[in-house]
């Protein structure tokens, strides 16, 4: 399945659905945590579009799949 551009708010909701939680936040930088995974920095404004290449890169660090969106 291919990645397509999505709003950052949708990506964050999908990450929360698959088990990530916002550990702390400062401005638009959120530190996400999930048991068994290293913490991930999510530094996007909610209305910002995240492109396919960045989504694929995020998937490697979070386990997110195109079907999760």
N, C-alpha and C positions, 0 to 999 in steps of 0.2 A: 504494500500500500504506500502511496506517495504522500509526502508532506505538502501542505499548502499553507499560505500565509494566514495567520489568525491574530486576533487582538490578544495582548498580554493578559488581560483579565480572564479570558477564556482558558489560556494556558495555565494560569495560577489555579483556577477552579478545578481543572483536570488533575493537576498535581495533588491538590488536597484530596480529591476523590480516590486517587491511587495510594494514599497513605502519607503524603508529605504534610508537614504542618509548619506554620510560620513561627520560628523560634524567637526571632526578634526583628524589629524593623526600624530603620532610620531613613526618613524621606521615602524615596522610591526603591531603596535597597532593602530587600527582605532576605534574611538568612533562613533557609528551609532545612528541616531536619526530618530524618526517617530512620527508624531502627535498622541497623545493618548497613547503612549507607553513610558516606562522608557528607557533611553539611554542604549545601549548595547555595551560592548567592544568586538571587533573582533580582536583577537591577533594571527593570523595565517599568515605564509608566503604564497605567492600566489601559489607556486608549492607543498605545503604540502597537503597530503591526510587527509581528515577529515572522520573518521569512522562513522558507523551507530549510535553508542551509543551517540557520541558527537553531531551528527546532530539532534537526537531526543531531546537531552537536549537543544540545541539551538532553536529548534522549539517551545518549551514551552515559551521562552522569546521573540521570534520574530514573531510567527504565521506562520512560513515557513512550507510548506507542501511538501511531496515527489514529487508531481506533478509540483511544482514550479521549480524544478531543471531541 
